[in-house]
Amino acid sequence: MSFTHLSNYIRFFNILSELEQDQQITQKEKHQLKVNFTLKDYQLINMIAIHQDVDDEEFKFSIINYIKSKIQTQSLTSPMKVRSKSYGGDTLLKTLRRNSIQKEQFIREDVLEKQIEDLNDSILQVIQTEQRNILSQVIQDKLKYLSDLLQRTSSQSPTRIPKEDQSVKLIDQIQQNYLSMKKQFNEYMKSHILLMDENLSVQNLFGVIDMFVKNLVDVDHFSFIFIKDGFLEKYSSIDQNFTTIILDLQGELDLLQNEKLLTLEENNFYPKLSQAFQINQFQRSFLIKVQKGNEEIYFCFHQQQTEKPRIIHDFLSLVNEYQFFDEINQLAIFLSETIKQARVQSFTPLEISHMIQDIGIAFIRCSKYLFIDKIAEVLQKKYVVDKHISNNLSHGSSPSLMSTSITQHKTLDIDFKDSLAISLGVHGMDLGKKSDSLLYKNIQEFFFKYQKFIHQCFERTTYYKFFIKSSDQLIFEFDKQGQVIFVSRPISKQQKEEYHINFVPQYLNASYTSIFKNPKLINHIENHLQDPNKWHLNESKAQYEVFMKMEEKSFKGFVVIFQQGWFSYDSKSLIMDIKMQNKLKKSMYHQESIFYFDNLEQSNPQIQNSVVQMFKPIGSKKSSTFQSLGKLFEQKNSIEQFDSKALIGQKQINNFIFEQMSSPKIENINNFNFNVLTITDDWLEKQRVVFDILRYHNFLEQFKIPTLELCEFLAILEYKYNKKKNEFHNYDHAISVMQGAHSISLTLQQTQFKDVLNNLQLFALIFGALCHDVSHRGRTNIFEINSLSNLAIRYHDKSVLEQHHAATAIKLMTGSYTSILVNMPNEQFREFRRYFISNILYTDITEHFKLIKEFEGCMSTLGQQEDDHKLLSGMIIHTSDFSGTAKKFEISKVWSFRVNQEFQQQFELEGNLGYPQLPFMKDLDNPRIMAKSEYGFVKFIVRPLWSLLSRFLDDKLQESIDNLDETIIQWESQS
């Protein structure tokens, strides 16, 4: 049997759905067609194949003819079976015949009522079992005749809708509610695709969030109020802006209760809140007070007037009644925190996706309450319905989803099993009546189906979250119509080009033929789908795999999995020893950092000509090359032996030793509020900072550091830092970074990872922070490389300045008058030297993204591998390098002005020498341009670094992160 084109099979299933919706075929006929297709019925397969190029109407006509031919064949082979057993036609025909025979006889009312009930039951059975093909033309004519008789008799009797007909209508309404809710949340499940945009900007993110809330709880807009620096601030999704509230709301805010969703109305007890939230613009507004740690957030959901409200329009109005406060609190916190944090940090789509998946499935679980409420609304059209909800579910209740009990007052209690005890008391519903019994059975069936749907959504969410965490795979999932319903991650430009993928997240119903433009890939998909033996994954070296989703032998869709090329390797040929594993991990982290930076550039074009470019990983894109050799103006790089007495005088050194021993403790030296700028002109106070930190950790005694040599060392170290008169890379910066590393190490001691660093490693970390920029030239590595400086030649363009700083410091600490480690055993000194150099090399900003990826990947297991202490030390010193930026804005902006002055000087020098000029260094004397550069630098570089380390340290760096958030907002307002 040959299969011509799979897309025609997908078209076949689409047309089946259309035929059923248009009621041209029944559900049973549709099911039979699927069975015949699975069994590869020759006539059906042939019919599909030859209709590849015909229009849909002709295709539909052929399908209907195929059904008729099959029914006729079955009628000839077993006519009695079809008439009496399968379709229940015998009962219907007998009823019609009995009515015809007795039409001239006198009929009592009770007899007539019984005959009508029998006829009604037969018709209901045909309708509910969807056996409409039993209604032959003869029967239809007789029914039409009966309908005419009923119309004539209606004028002679009171107009009244039969209870049986009303029951059918109620069943139809419950079914419609079920289908509408299922469709609504299926569409919501697909909203995750909108996040899979590699260019997800802040504005796009806000748009996705608006759609997320609309699809989940039918909220058109939202706003929230929070306290910041003693003032009330409000955010509104209408204009996507933060504003300060002038109204005095404290009195009304104090009246709000926890775990209560308040409906704000114009004439209520909260006039000022109503005014602040502008509720007059909306049909309904719901307000809830949310507690996040010590912070209180007042969150308001707004719904606008609409002619055709969604099925979930009343979802929020059920929060108090069904008590799903945790879910609404979680939603409010997610929305408020995401909006606030979007101003100060860059989100990855996958981070948002995880939270949306968790919140979404929580609300889908609660949607069963909305479905129960819809059932009650429908029943109230015929019965009096009482709803009972309590927190205590009886321990002896049955495990079924529903149960019933009948009271003495002929009230049927329908119990829905849940953590809440929910019961509908239906007055006048009698299971002894066939119409009521049928209605009850349908309620039971649809509630069971909806519970099953919720479970399926949970399984899909678990499945999606698993694949979202996969960093080496790209997964597309399609339904049985071939439309995309899940994408695991944003698709890189490289992947789009490699696989000819044309994926646009905004097109939620895109088909696989519109997404994949590679004919070979299309053929690969179709070859897999046409072979039922390939429904599972096979071991293969192919970069993509396809498997079908099958449920009880029914085709439910298919999945395409791509394997990223850089991650693919032959595990059998790989020697999996520890060194090889670590080497593979480092390679992976480096490639991930390149991938991350390239995506960061695409989604944030403003950073392409900003200082962020200095942090570009090596290999991301080619660095600028020099245009000419220019002047080789380097002086000798040898380390001279300085006489510190000539620099500061013997008397001052003696005073320094005396002062540091007897002076009081330096303010804030052990926390993040230390500010070296207050002592920038006091060289003695800065040296005291160094002594105090070394003494705090007992390094002076433990490593027997001679005091006089240490004073000589620090005097020369300060001279080497300051001899170029750099605005930023000077001794003030050295002290700031050392104190930052000291404070972070104290924070580390309060966590479970306090033993990862031993004393020698901690000494190498803190002392490395002090020396990490010694003899800095006030220029960048790119300048050194483009100028072909002696340092660039010596260090082969790799971490040029960092290697120079390490070499300068090591040589200085082994000098005749500055040998501070003279008492350290040789083996211990060599170990210290390795740690010391490693720490300084971690300050190379081109290693920034690789370090973040590596630390993030090992964070939970840090301390279990041999070299984990190097990674932790590197993370601490690299974070400490931005200590000045993490201060309060008034201090942070001073450091920003300083470093930008160095950039301006380099830009001018590069122009004079004919070297390539970095775009982000241009016009930094313009306040708006500098503010824009600093905004991107802090938001995309510094804050993610501090945030990651804070997460590792049990969120104990939050004060510094709050400072960074304020700095980002300030620079944004000035840009």
N, C-alpha and C positions, 0 to 999 in steps of 0.2 A: 504494500500500500504506500503510495507516494503522498507526501505532504508538500503542497505547493508554496504556501506563504502563510506564516503564522499570524501576521497582522490581520489576515482575513478571518482567522479563528477568533481573534479579539473582537473584530467587527461583528461576528456571529453572536457572541455573548452580549454585546451592546444592543443588538437588534432584538434579541430575546427579551431583554429588560424593557425595551420600548413597547414591544408587543403586549407584554403583561400589563404595563402601565396603561396602555390604551384599551385593555380588556379584550384584546383580539385573541388571546390565548389565556388559559387558566394557569394557576401556579403548578398544578399537577402536570399539565402538558409541558410546561417549561422544564419541570424536573425530569420528565421522561425524555425530553430532547437532550438534556445534559447526560443522562444515563446512556442513551444511544450513542452520543458523541464519545463518551469514555470507553464504551464497548466497541467503538470504531465501526458502527453500522455503515455498511458499504454504500447504501443509497444516500445517507446523510452526508458522509464524507465527500462523496462525488458531487453532491449538490452544492456543498460549500465551495469546493474547488472550482467548479465551472462558473460560479457567480463572483469571481474575484473582481471583475471590472464592471459589473452592472451596478445600477443605482440602488439605494436602500429600499425603495418601494417595490422594485421587482424582486429583490432578495426576500422581503417580507412575504410577498405573494407566494413565492416558492416554498417558504417554510410552512405557511398555512396549508398549502396543497399537500405537502409531505405529511403533516399531521392528519389531514383528512384521509389520505390513502392508508395510513397506519390504522386509523380507527375503523375504516371499512373492512380492512383485512381482519381485525380482531372481531368485528361483528359477524363476519361470515364463519369464522372458526368456532365462536362460542357466544351466540346471540343471547341465550338465556342467562349466561353468567354476567354479561354486561348489564342486562336489563334488571335482573332481580337482585343480584348479590353485590356487584360493585357499586351501583349507582342508586340503589334504593328506589328504583322506578316502579316496582310492583306495588308498593304502598301508595304512591302517588296515583297510579292508574286506577287502582281499586277505589280510591276515594272519589276520583272523578266519575267512575262508572256508577258507584253507589248514589252519588248526588243526582246523576242523570236518571236513573231508574226511579228514584223516589220523588221526582220533581212534581208529580201530579197528586201525591198523597199528602194528607195532613201531617205536619211535622210539629212535634212539641218543641218548646224552646230549649229544654235541656238537651234533647237529642241533637238539635241543630248546633247548639254550642259545642257539643262533643265532636260532631263531624267537622265543624270549622277548626277546632283545636287539632284534630288529626291532620287535616289538610295543611294547617299552619306549621305543624311539627315537621311534616314531610318537606315542605318548601324550605324551612329553616335548615334542615339537615343537608339539603342539596346546596344551599348557599354557603353554609359554614364549612362544608367539606369540599367546596369549590368543584362540584361535579355538575357544572352547568351544561355540559354536553348531553346530559340525559333529557334536557328540555327540548325535545324534538319539535318540529313545526306543528304537529298535531296537538301536543300538550300546550304549546304556546298559544295556539288559537283558542283552546278551551279556557286557558287562564285569562286571555283577553276578554272572552265572553263573560267569564265570572266578574272581571273588573267592571264591565259595562253594567252588569246586574247590580253590583254594589253601588255604583254611581246613581242608578235609578232609585234604589232603596234608601239612599242616604238622605234624599229630600223628604222622606216619610218618617225619618227617625232623627233624634238629636245627633248633632255632629260631635263625634268623639274619636280620638286617636286610639286604636286598639292597643292594649298594653303589650301585646306580643310584638306589634310593629315598632312600638317605642323601645322595647328591649333591643331589637335589631339595631336601631339608630344609636342607642347607648353603646352597644358593642363596637359599632363603626367609629364612634367618637373616641372610645378608649384606644382602639387600634390606631387611629390617626395620631393621637397624642404619643403613643409608643413610637410610631415611625418618625414623627417630628423630632422627638427628643433624641432618638438614636441618630438621626441625620445631623442634628445640631452638634452633638458631641463628637461624631465622626469627623465633621468639618473642623471642630476645634483641635482634634488630634493632629490634623494636617497643618495647623498653624505653625508648628515647630519648623516647617520647611522655610518659612520667612526669615528665620535666623541664619540660615545657611548661606549667608551672603558674605563673600570675602571682603566686600567694601562696606561693612556695617558701620555707618557713621552714627554720631549721637542722635541726629535727627531721624535717621532710619530706625534706630533702636526705639525711640519714642513712638514712632508709628507702629512698630511691631507690638509694643506694649499696649497701645490703645486698642489694636485689633484683638490682642489676647484677652483683654478684659471684656471687650464687647462680645466675643464668642463664648466666654465662660459664664458671665453673669449678666449680660445685656446692659452694661454700663456704658454710656456715651462719653462721659467725662468724669474726671475725679480731681479732687484738690485735697490738700492737707496742710495743717498748721503745726508748727513745732517751735520750740524755744531755742534761740541761738544767741549766746552772749547777753542773756537777759532780755532779749527782744523777741517778739512773736514774728515769725516769718511764714509766709504762705506760698505754696506752689499750686498753680492751676494748669491742668493739661490743655486748656483751651488755647492759651497763648504760650504755654511751655516756659513760663517765667516765674522767678521768685520775687516776691515783694514783701516789704515790711508793713505790718498791720499797725495802724495808729489807734484803732478802737481799744478800749479797755475791756477785754474779754474774760479777765481772770475770774470774776464772780460767776459767770455762766459756765466756764470750764470746770470750776470746782463742783458744780452740780452734776456733772456727767458721771455715770456709774461705769465700772468695769463690766465686761461681758454683757453688754446690752446695746443693741443696734437701735438707734433713735431715728425716727422719721421726722425730719425737720419740716415744719409748715410755717407759712407766713404769720399766722396768728397762734403762736405757741409761747412757751415760757423762755425761749431763747432768741429774742429779737436781734441781739447783736451778732450772735453766731450766724443766724439766718442772713443777716446783711453781709457779714464777712465772706460767707460761702456763696453769696449771690444766688440764693435758691429760687428767686423769682424768675430766673431764666430757664427753669427746668420743671418738668412735670412732678418728679419725685426726687428727694434727696435723703440719703441714709447716712447718719453720722455715728462713728464708733470711736471710743477712746482706746488707744493701743499702748501697751507698756512694753518698751524695749530697753531692758536693763534699767537704768535710772532715768531714762528719757521717756517722756510722754508725747505721743503723736495723736493728733485729732484728725481723723481721716473721713472724708465725705465722698460718697458715690452719688453720681448724678445720672438721672434718666430723663430723656427728652420725650415730648409727646410724639406719638407715631400712630398712623392709621392702622397699620397691621403689626401689632406687637409680636415679638418672637415668643416661642413656646416657653422660653426661660425668663420672660419678662418679670415674673413675680418671684424669682428665685430668692432674691435678697430679703423679700418681705417674710420669708419663712425662717430666718436665722434665729430669732428669739423663740419661736414656737418649737422648732426642732433642735435648738441648742447647738448648732455647729459654729460656736464662737472661735474655736481653735483655728478652723479653716479660714474664717474671715479675717482673723488677726494676722495669720500667716500671709494672706494676700495683701493686706494693708502694709505690713512691714516690708514685704518684697517690693511693692510698688514704690513706697517712700524711700527706701534705702537705695534702690536702683536709680531712681531719679536723682537723689542727692549725690550719690557716688559717681554718676555719669559725668558730673561736672569736673571731677577731680581725678578720675582714673579711667583707664581704657579697659573695657570689657571685651572678652572674647565671646563669640557667639555660643561656644559650648558651655561657658560658665552660666550664661543666662538660660540656656536650654535645659540644664539640669534642674534649675529652680522652677522653671515653667512646667516641666514634666511632673515634679513632685506636687506642686500646688494644683495642677490640673486634675490629676488622678484623685486627689483629696476631694475636690468639688464634684467630680463625677460620681464618687461614692455617695456623696450627700444628695445627688440629684434624684435618688430613689424617693426622698421625701417629697420632692416636687412631683414626681410621678404619682405617689399616693395621693397628694393633694388634688391632682388633676382627676384621678379616679373618683374622689369624693365630689368634686364639682359636677362630674357627669352624672353620678348617682342621684344628686340632689334635684335633677330635672324630673325624676319619677318618684323618689322616696324622700322621707325625712332622714337626714344623716347626722349622727353625732360623732365627733372625733375625740378620741381619748389618747393622751400621750403621757407617759410616766417614765421615770428613770430606771425603775426596777423591773427587769424582765424575770418572770417567774422561773425558778430553777427546774420545775417539772414540765416545762413546755416542750412540745414536740420539735424535732429538728427541721421540720418542713418550713417552707417560706411563708405559708399562710395556714391559718386554721379558723374554724368557725365554732360558734356556740349560739344557742337559741335561748332567749330569756323568756320569762313568763308572759311578757307583754308582746310576744310575737315580734321581737326585735332580733335580727340576725347580726351577731358580732363577727366582723371579719378582722382577724388579728394578723398583723404583719410582723414577722420575726426580725428583730434588730436589737442593737444595744439599747435603744429606746423601746418601750412597750407601746406600740402604736395599734390602735383599734378603731375601726369604723363601725358604729352601731347603725344598721340600716333598718328603719322601722317599716314594716309591711312587706319585706322581702321574704318569700316563702320558697324554700328549696323543693317543696312538694310540687310546685308549679314548674312545668317544663321550661317556660320562658325565663323564669327567675333562676332556675338551675343552670340553664345555658349561659345566662349573663354571669353568674358566679364563676362558672368554669372558665369563661373567657378572661375574667379579671385575674383568676389564678394563673392562667396560661401566660398572659401578657406580663404579669409581675415577675413570674419565673424567667421569662425571656429577657426582661430588662435587667434582672440580677445577673443573668448569664452574660449580657452585654457589658455590664460593669466589670465582671471578672475578665472578660476578654480585653477590655481597655487596660486593666491592671497588667495583664500579661504582656500586652504590646508595649506598655511603658517600661516595664522591666527589661524587655528585649531591646528597646530603643536606648535606654540608659547604658546598657552593657556595651553596645556598639559605639555609642557616643564617646565612651572612654577609650576606645581603641584608637591609638595614634598612628597605626600603620595600615589601616584599612579604610576604604571609602565604600559605603554601602548605599545602594538604591533599592527601595522596595516598591513594587507595583501591585495594584489590585488585579482582579481577573479581567478587567476591561483594559489593562495595560496603562493605567494612569498612575503617576507617582504619588505615593502616600508617605514616604519617609526617605530622608537623606541624612547620613550620619555626621557629616561635617562640611564646612565650607570647601569649595573646590578651588584649588590653586590654579593660577594661570598656566602653569606647567602641565598639570593634569588635563586641563581643558584642551590644550594643544596636542598633548600626547594621544588622548583617546577621542579627540574630536567631539567633545562634550559641549552642548549648547544649553546650559542649565541656567534658567532665570528663576530665582526663588519666588518672585511675585506671581508666576503662572502656576497656581496650585494644582491644576488639573492637566498638566502637561503629560503627554504620552511618551513611551520609551522611544518611539520612532522620531519624535521631535527633539528629544534630549540627546540621543546618540546619533551622530552623523557619520559614523564609520561603518560602511557596509559590511565589513568583516565582523565587526562586533554584533551588528544586527543579526547576521547569519548565525553567529555563535550562539546568541540568545535563542533564536528560533530552533536551531538544531537541538539544543538542550530541552526546550519545552515540548518539542514534538515526540521526544523519547521518554516515556514514563519511567524508565529504569534509571534516569539520571536526575531524579528529584532531590537527591542528596548531594552534598559536596564530595568531590573526588580529589584525591591527591594529584596535584598537577603543578608544573612549573609555569603554567600560564599566568599572566598578570591579572587575569580576571576569571571569576567562576560564576556559574549560574545554577540556581536550584529552584525547584517549584515548591509552592506551599500547597499541601494536600490535606484535606480534612474529610475523613470517611470516604476516601476515593474520589472526592470532588475537588476540582481545580479551584484554588482560592487566590492565585496570583504567583508572582515569582520575585526572586531577589537576585541582584547582580552585585558581586563583591569585587572591588579592585584592590590589588596589592601594590602599595607604593614601591616603586623600583629600587629606591635607595636603601630600603629596609630589607629587601628580599635577599636571602643568602641560603646557601645549601648547608643546612645544619649538620648533615652527615660528614661533610668534608671539613667542617670547622673543628679545630682542636679546642674543646671547651674547658681549658684550664682557667684559673682565676685571672691570670694576666690577660689572656685573650678576651675573656668576658669584659674586663674593665676597659680594654682597648676598644671593643665593639661598643660599649656603652658611651665612651667619650666621643666616638665617631657619630653615634646617633644623636647625642646632645648637641654636637656642633652642627649637624645637619638640621636639627629641629630649630636651633637658634637662627640659622640662615632663613629657614622657611618662615619662622615667626616674624623676623624683621621685614622680610619682603612683603608679607601680608600686612604688617603694621604700616608700611609705607603706602600700600595700595588703599587701605581703608582710611588713612589720615594723610592726605596729600600735603597738608600744611607742614609736615615734618621733613619733607624732601629737601628743603633748603634751610634747615635749622641745625642747631647744635647737636641734635639727636644723631646726625650723620656721623659724628665722631665715634659713636658707639657701634657703628655698623660692623658685624662680624666679618672676619677675614674670609673671603670666598663668596660673600653675598653678592657683591658686584665689584668690578675692577675699580681699584682706587685710582685717583687722578695720577698721571705720570708727569714727571718734570718735563718742561719745554726746553730748557737749556741748562747747562751745568752751572752757569752763574759763577759767582765768586766763592771760592772756598776760603771762608774767613775764619775757620776754626783755629783756636789757639791750642796750646798743648793741654792735653787732658790728664797729665800726671797729677797725682795727689801730693801737693807740697806739705812739708812739715811746718805747721804754724806754731809760733810761740804765743800761747794764749796771754802771756804777760804783756805782750805788745798790744794785744787787742783790748784787754779790760784792766790790766794792771794787777799786780800781786795783791795789793791791798783790797781791791774789790773782790778777788777770789776768796780771800780770807773772810771778808765780810759776808760773802755769799754763803760760805760754809757755816758761819756762825748764825746768820739770819735764818737759814733753812732749818736749822736745828731748834730754834727758839721761837719762831713766829707762830701766831695762831693758825688754825686750820683755814684753808682757802674755801671761800663760799661756793657751794654747789659743785664741788669738785667730783662728788660721787653720784651725780645725777645728770639729766639731760638739759638742765637749765643753766649749766655753766656757759659763760660767754667770755671768750678770750679777748674780744674787742675792747673790753673795759680795761685791759692791762696791756694794750698794744704798745704803749710807749715805756713800759716798765720791764726791762730785760730781766731784772732780778726776780720779779714776781713770776715770770714765765718759767724760769729755771726752778723756782720753788714748786710749781705745778708738777714738773717732771719728777722731782725728788719725792713729793708727797705720794704720787701714784706708785712709784717704785717701792716706797716704804710700805704703802698700804698692802701690797701683795708680798711683802717680805723678800723681794728680789735682791735687795742690797746685801742682806745677811746670807740668804740661801746660796747665792752665787759668788759671795765674797767680793763684791765690786768695790774697788778702792775709791774713796771719796774724792781725793785730789785728782786722780785720772778721770773720774766721771765729770768733775767740773771743767777740766781741760777739754774733754770730749764735747761737752755741751756748748762751751764757748765757741769752739771751731765749727761745730755743727750749725749753730745759729749764724755764724759768719758766712758759711757756704750757702745757707738758705737765702740770706739777704744780700749777698754781694751784687747780684744782678738787679736789685731793687725791684723785684717783681711785685706787681700789685696784689696778686692772689697767691701764687706758689712761693710762699715765704714761711718764715718761722711761726707766724701766727697760725697759718694753716696747719703746720706740723703739730703744734700744741693742740689745736682743735680736734684733729683726727685721733691723736693719742688719747685725749680725754674721752672722745666718743667710743673708741675701742674699749677703754677702761669701763665706761658705764654699761656698755652692752655685755661685757664679760661678767659684771656684777649681776646683771639681769639673768644671764645664763646660769648662774649659781642657784637661782631660785626655781629651776626647772629640773625635769628628770634627766636632762642631758649634761648636768653639771660636771660629770666625770669624763666627758669625751676628751677634754684638753687637760693634760698634766701641767705641772708648773713650768717646765722648760718650754713647752709649746705655748703656754700663755705668755711667758716672758718674750718669746720670739714674736708673738702677735702684737703685744703692746709696744715693744721697742721698735718693731718693724713699722708700726703706724707712725711713730715719731720720725723715723728716718726715710719714709717711703718716697719723698720728693726732694731729697737733699741734692743740692747743686743743680736745681731745675733752671732751665734757660728761658723760661717764660714763653716757650714755643711748643707746638704740638709735635707728635711723632711724624705726622704727614709732612710738616715743614722740614724736619731732619732728613727724611727720606728724599724729598724733592730737591733739597740743597746738596745732596750727596755729602753730608757732613761726615767727619771722622767717626762719630758715634754710629751713624747709620751703616757705614762700611764695616766697622768693627763688629756690630751685632747683626749684620745681614738683614737689616730692615725689620727685624722681629723684636717687638717690645723694646724699642731702642732706648727710650728714656728710663723705663723701669729697670732694665738691666744696668744702665749707667748709675741710677740711684743706689741699687743694691751693691754694686761694686765699690762705689765711693764710700758708702757706710761701712762695709766690711773692712776696707783698707784703713779707714780712719780709726776703727775700734781696735786695730792691731798695730797702731803706730807707737812710737817710743814713749810719748807722753800721754797718749790717750788709750792705752791698752786696758780697757775696762774689764775684759774677760780673762785677764792674765792668770787668775786663780782657777779657771775652769779646766777640767781635764781635757786632753786632746780629743778623745772620742766624743765627749759631751759637746765640746765646741763645734766639731764637725757636724754633729746632729743639729745643734742650734743654728748653724750656718745654713743648712738645708731648709729648715723651717723658715728662717728669716728671709731668704731669697724667694722661696715659694710665696710667702705672704705678699711681698712687694710686687711680684709678677702678677698677682691677682688684681692689682690696681690698674692694669692695662684695660682701658675702657673698651677695646675691641673684643675683650673676653666677656663683656657684661652679659649678653643674652645667653651665651653658652653656660656661664656660671649659674644664672637663674634656672635654666632648664635642668642642669645637673643637680642643683640643690633641691629643686622641687621634686625631682624623681627619686631622691634618696632621703627625703626629709623624715619620713615615718620610721625608717630603719637606721638612721644615722648613729654611728658608734659601733656597728656590727662588722664593718670592713676595716682593713688595716689602715688605709689612707683617709678615712673619714675625717680625721682631725685636720688634715690639710684643707679639705673642702669647707669645713666649718670655719676655720681661721680665715680662709680666703673670703668667705661670705661676710664675716664680721669686719675685716679691714676694708673691703670694698664698700660696704654700707657706711662705715665710719668716714670714708673719704668724702661723703656728702653730709657730714654732721652740720656744717654751717647752713646748708639748704634746709635742714630739718628743724631749725630754730624758728621762733616766732618771726612773723613777716618783717617786722622792723629790723631784725638782725639778719634775716635771710637775704633781704634785698641789698644789704651792704656787700655781702659776699658775691651776689650776682653782679653788682656794678664793678667790683674788683676784677672778676674773671673776664667780663666783657671788655674791660679796658685792655687786658692782655690780648684778647682776640683782635681788637681794633689795631693795636700796634703791629701784630703779625700780618694783618691784611695789608697795611700800608707798606711794610717791609717786603712782602711778597710781590707787591706791585712794583716797587723800586728795583728789585732784583730780577724781575721777569719770571717769577715762579707762578704756578697755577694758584689762583686765589679761591678760597672756599666761600661759596655764596652766602652762607649763614653769618660770616664775619663782616659782611658789608653793611654799612649804615647803622651800626649798633649805637651810634651816638643819637639816633632817632629814638625817643622813648617808646613809641608804639612798636617799632620793629624789635627793639630789645625785649619789650614785654611779651610780644608774641613768641619770640624765641625761648624765653624763660618759661612761659606757660607750657609749651610742648616738652621742654627738657624736664621739668618737674613732674608733669602728668605721665609721660610715657617712659621715663628713665628712673627718676629718683623714687617716686611714690611706690611703684610696683616692687622695687627692691626692698624698701623699708617694710612694706606691707607683708611681703613673703617672710622676711626674718621675724617680724612680729608674730605672724601666725605660728612659726616654729617655736617662739618663746612665749607661748600661751597668751598672745595678745597683750604683752606687757610693754610694747612700744607705742601704745595707742596715742599717748600725748604727742609724740613726734609726728605721727600720721595726721593727727588733727592739725598740727602746725602746717604740714604740707598741704592739706586740703585748703586751709585758709590762704596759703601762698598761691596756690593754683587759681583760686577764685579772684584774688587781688590782681594777679598778672593778666587774667582773662579780661577783667574789667578795664584794664589800662591798654589792652592791645587793640 
